[in-house]
Amino acid sequence: MEDVQSQCDVRGIAIQCVGVSDVHLPFLIKTKDGGFQQVLARIRFTVALPQEYKGTHMSRFLEILMPWSEKPLAEHEMEAMLEEALARLSAQSAEVELRFKYFIGKKAPVSRRESLLDLGCTFRGKKRVGAPMEFTLGVDVPFTSLCPCSKAISRYGAHNQRSICRVAVRFHEGKPCIFIEDLAALVEAQGSAPIYPLLKREDEKFVTEHAYENPKFVEDILRDTVLALRSLEGISYFFVECENDESIHNHNAFAAHEETVPAGNR
């Protein structure tokens, strides 16, 4: 049958990214303990298309993804997936992004009751022919924040809110990326208090008082997160944004920051 996609295009426009998006597949994500966690991933998978080609072969993206969805996945497997895309689609560059919910175990601070906290996570890989993959890990971490100003001016109590810190990190070539569990713990520690899916009364008392003794503005949380990320060995780039879902206003408080860290600075 005629292959229209492989026909020549004369408009002289190379397309930077073409492929498939909003693909939903179960994937196996490697965990810190050496096992894996099954997740439902939302995927975007693209390659660069030279100006002389009319189109790419969309079916090949799914043909590549299906076998990889059955293998525990981390950086090494992401790079192999992209190398396969470069070869099978005759491309000079390829990108893949997986968005998924990842669950980490939490123990309540006093009762020690166990529960699972879901985190929004992203694996993003970019690769050019002959170059190492650029891998980015993204994690959205919720916690509690308590307003220092409210505490300072009130006779009793202080308003608090649920906050979320969205972090994306990359590491220099040859340096392994941090595990999801470790990055989440590092970010969570910068809030006023952690969030737990399951709390008994004694836990609720502990968390409430812990937040009250650790008040932070959104700017405080952001700056403390920046300092924590700077301390990571081998980090090359990070982006942070923190958002407080304000409890006494009809708007949110927001702060963001990004940095590129040259090799040798860490």
N, C-alpha and C positions, 0 to 999 in steps of 0.2 A: 504494500500500500504506500501511497505517496506520503513522504515525511515533510509536511509543510513547515514545521518548526525549524528544520535545518536549512531552509531556503535562505538565500542571501537577502539582506536588508540594505537599502541604498541611502537611508536617511542620515547615516553617519553619527548615530548617537549610541554610545555604549551605556548600558544600564548597570548601575552600581550594585543593586540588589534585586533579584527576581527569584521567586520560588513559591513556597507554600506557607500559610499562616493559619492560626486558629486550629491546628491539628491537636487532637486530644488522644493520648495514648498512655497506658500504664507503663511506668519505668521503675527500675530498681536503683535506688540511690545508695551509694556506699556510706556506711556509718563509721563513727569513730572507733567502735569496738571491733571492727573487722567484719561485721555483717552487712546487711543492707535493709533498706526500708522501701516497701512498695508505695509509690505515689501515683497520682493522676497528673500528668504533665500537659500543659498547654504549650505548643511548640510553634516556633517560626524558624524556617530553614531556607536559606537563600544562597545564591552564588552570584558572581559578577558575570554579566553577559556581554561579550565583545560586540562591537557595532555592526559587524558583518553578519551576525546571526539574527534571524527573525524572532526566534523564541527558544526557551529552554524546554527540557523534558520533565514535566511536572511529576509524572509517575515515578521517576527515579528517586525523588526525594523520599517517597513513602517506601520504596523498595530498600533504601538505605536504613531508614528509621526502624522498620519492623524488627529485623534481627537484633539491633542494638537495644531495643526495648526489653529484651529478655536477658540482658547481661547486667550485672552490677556496674554502675556508672560513676565515674569521677573524672578528673582532668585527663588522665591517660586515654580513657575510652572516648572522651569528647574529641581529642585530637585525632584519634584513629578514624572516627566518624567523619570528621572534616576532610581528612586525607582521602577517604573513599569518595567523598563528594567531588573533590578537585579532580580526581582521576576519572570518575564515571561521567562527569558532566563537562570535562575538558575546560575547566574554569581556572582562572588565576587567583581567585579568592573565594572564600566561603564563610558563612556565618550560621550559627545555630544558637537558639535561645530556648531554654526550658524554664517555665514557671510552674511552681508546684507548692503544695502545702506539705511541710515537714513537721513531724511531731517529736517533741523532746519530753522526757520524763521530768516531772516536778514532784518534790516532796514538801508538804505543808511544813512551815517552820517549827511548829510546836507538836501537833498531833502526828506528824510524819505521814499523813495520808498521802497516797500516791495518785497522781493524775497525769494527763497528757496535755501539753500546751502546743497549739498549732502555730507555726511560723510561716509567713509567706517567703518563699525562697526563689532565687533565680540562678541558673547556670547559663553563662553566655560565653561562647567561644568564637574567635575570629582567627582565620588562618589564611596566609598567602603562600603560594608555591615557593618552597625553599626556605621558608621562615618559620620560626617557632610559633605555636599558637598563643594568642593573647586570651587568657582566661579571666573572667570576672565572676566573683561570687557576690550575690546580693541576698541580704536577709532583712526582714522587717520584724523588729523586736518591740513588743508592747511592755509597758511598765506604768507605775503610778508616779505622778509628780505632784508636789505640794508647793504652793506659792509662798515664797519668803516674805513678800510684802503683806499678804493677808495675815500671816502668823505674827508679824511685827506690830501691826496696828489693831489687832483684835484682842479683846479681853480674854476670850477663850475660843479654841478651834482655829481652823484655817481651811480655805477651800482647796480641794485637790481634784485631780482629773486623771483620766486614762490618757497616756501619751504613747506615741509610736515613734521609733527611731528607724529610719530606712538607711541602710549602709550598703555600699558596694566597694569591694576591695580587689586589687590586683597585686601580684607579687613578681619580683624580678625573675628572669629566666634562671632556672636551676633551683629556685626556692619553692618548696611546696606550699600550696595554698592552705590556709587555716581550715579546720573542720567547722561545719555549721554549728555544732554544739559549742565549740570554744568561742566562736565569734559572737554567738547569741549571749553567752554568759558574760563576755567582756562588755558588750553594749548594755545589757540589762543592769549591770552594776553601776551604771552612770545615772540611773534614775533615782527618785526618792525612795522607791520600794519596788520589789518584784511583784508581778501578777501571778496568781495561782488559780487554776481552774476549780480546785476543790479546797475549801477552807471550813474548818469548824470554828466555834466561837472563840476558843483560845488562840487560834491562828489569826482570826480577824483582829483581835485585840493587839496581837504582836505586830501585824502588818500596819495597822493604823498608827500605832505609836512609833514604829520605825520610820514611817513616812514623815510624821510630825517632827522627828528629830533630825531629818535630813531634807530640809526644804531646798528646792532648786527652781530657778527660772528656766525657761526654754533655752536661753542663752548659756546658762550654767551647764545644762545637760549637753548641749552641743560642744562647748569648749572642753568639757571633761572627756567626751567621746573622742574628739580630735587628739587630745593628749594620749589617750589609751591606744588609739590606732597608730600613732607615731611610734609607740614603743614596740610594735610588732617587728620582729626580725625579718628583713627581706621585702617589706612592703614597698611597692612602687607607685601606687595610686590609690586614693580612696575618695569617696563621695559620701557625705552625711547630710541627711535632713531630718529634723525633729519637729514633730507637730503635737501640740497639746490640745485635746478636745475640751475646750474651756467649759467649766461648770457654771460660771456666773456671767458669761457673755454669750452672745449669739454669733460668735466667730471663734476661730482657732488662733492660737499663737504658733508662729512658725519661724524656723531658722535653718539655714543650709550653709554648707562649706565643702570645698573640694581641694585636694592637694595632689601634686605629682612629686614623688620623692626620688631624687636621682640615685643611681647605684653608688654605693660607698658611703652614703649618708647614714645608713643603718648597719 
